[in-house]
Amino acid sequence: LLSIALLAYASEELLWTPVNIPGLKVAEGGTLNLGLWFYGGFGWLNTGWQLWITHDAGRSWTLSLTAPEHRLFYDSDFINASEGWAVAGIGPSFLFHTQDGGKTWQPVEFKLTQTSDKPLLPGNLLLVRIYFKDSRHGLGTFVIDSFPQWGGSIVARTEDGGQQWREIARNSSFPQLFGFGDQVWIDSIYSP
């Protein structure tokens, strides 16, 4: 049984207080997908199977989105308290978009355009990491799951909110993608 200890810190009292989230489910083996982010009083918690939202700096949480059957949330990103994206996978990837702070989510049908003439190993192409600078511009990492063999990855960009992705680099490993404002960090990129 896996559980999360979520603690809230109140700087004026210098105390940590446990926060209870009834109904919280963490994906077994999905701990690499766990994430907790805040922008002021707005925040979101990715447990692998569930995406939770807070509007009061973590004092209370609301279940916002549950991953499709037999899928895990790989990543999620918000550009403000209203607009964000979540990606779930294992098999085909699913991309979701909200413009109302997570009250409702719409599926986004997306397509990747490859620009390299180098062939990819056959396998499932999964969107696993996302970062959005604004409503239209973002970066994503696609991995090639050629079980039992690893097929590498593609870093791509979107200029239409996630519907069309265009390859900008290839990698033989699994790059992580981090961003803040105009700054983006991608580790271990190699594209000979």
N, C-alpha and C positions, 0 to 999 in steps of 0.2 A: 504494500500500500504506500503510495507516494502522497505527500502533503506539502503544502507551501506555507512557510511562515512569512506572512506579510506584516511588516512593522511600520508604523507611522512615527515620524520624528517631529516633535514640537520644539523648535529651537529655544523658545523663551523658557521652557521648563527643563530642557536638557534630558528629556525622558523618551523612551521608545515605548509605544503602545501597540499590542497585537490588534490586527484588524481581521475580523471574521467575515468571510464571504460565503454565505450559505449557497450550496449547489455548485461550488467550484469543483471542476473536474480537470485533472492534469493527465495528459496523455502519457501512458506508460512507455518509457523509452523515448518520449518526446521532449525531454528536458532541454535538449539543444535548441528547441523552438521557443522556449520560454522567454518572455520579454516584458518589461515594464517601462513605460515612458510617460513623462508629464510635460505639459506646456501650461504653466501657471496652475490653475485649479483643475484643468482638464487632463485626463490621463487614460491610458488603456493598458490592459494586461492580456497578453497572449499566453494561454496555457497549453497550446498545442491543439486541443479539441475545441476550445471556447475562446471568444474574444469578449472581454469585460470592459465597461466604460465607467469612468467617474467624472462628475462635474463639480465635486466639492473637495478636491485635493486628496481623495482616497478615503474619506470618512464613510462613504457608502458606494456600492458598486452595482451596476445593472448588467445582466447578461445581454450582450448586443448581437452576437452571431455565433452559431454552432457550425463547425466544419461539416461539409457533406459526408455522407456515410463512408466509412473506411478511409477517411482522409485526415490529414493533419494540417493545421495552419503552419506554413513555413515562415511567413513574415507578415508584417502589417506596418503601415506608415500613415500618419496624418500630417497635413500641412497647416491645420488650424483646428479649432474645437468643433468645426462642422464637417470638414471634408477629409476623407481618408480612403485607403485601399487595404485589402487583405488578400493574401494568396494562400490557397490550400492545394495540396497535391497528394502524391502516391498514385501513380497511373497518370491520367491526364491532369493538368493543373487547372484550377479555377481561380479567377480573379474577380473580386467583389469591390464595389465602390459605394460610398455613402456621402451624401451632401447635407445630412441633418444630424450630425454628431453621433451616428451609429444607431439611430432609431429604426431606419430601414436601410437595406443593402440591395444593390442591383448587380446582377452578374454582368461582367464585361467580356464580350467575345473578343479574343485577341489573336493576332497573327505575327509571327516572327519572319522577317526577311533576312536571309543570310547573304552576306556580301563577299565572303571568301569562296574561292573556287575549290578549296580543299574539302574533300568529302568528310562527312561525319560518320562515326560508327553508327550502325543501326541501333535504334532503341527509342525509348520515350524521351522527348524533350520537355523538361519540366521547368516552369518558372518558379524560382525558390527564394529570391531576394529582390526587394524593391526599395527604391527611394524616390520620392517626388519632391521637386523643388517648388512647384506650384501646380495648379489644376491641369496643366497640359504637359509639362516637361518632367521626365523622370528617367531613371536608369533601372535596369533589371539584370539579374543573373539567371541564365537558363543552364541547366545541367543535362547531360545526356546519360540517362540510366540504361546501360547496356548490360543488365544483370547477367552473369555474375561479374562482368568486367566493367570498369569505370570508363566512360566515354569522353570525359572532358567537359568543358563548359563554354558558354558564350556570354559576353557582356553586351547588352543592347540598350538603345535609348528609345524613348517615345516622345512624341511632340503633340499627341492628341489624347492625353489622359489614360493611355494604356491600351488602346485598341490596336495600334500598329507599332511594332518594335523592329528596330533596324540594328543589325550586328555592328559593333564597333571594335570588338577584340575577341580573341579566342584564348583559351587557357587549358592546360592539361590537368589542372587541379581544381579545387572547389573554392573559388574566391569569395570572400566576404565583402559586403557592400555597406558602407556607412556614409551618411551625409548630414550636413547641417547648413541650411542656407545655400550659398553658392559653392560651398566646399564639399567635395566627395572624395572618399578614400576607398580604394579597391585594393585588396592585398593579392599578391602572387600572380599578377598578370604577365603572361608571356605569349607572344604571338609572332612566331618566326615567319 
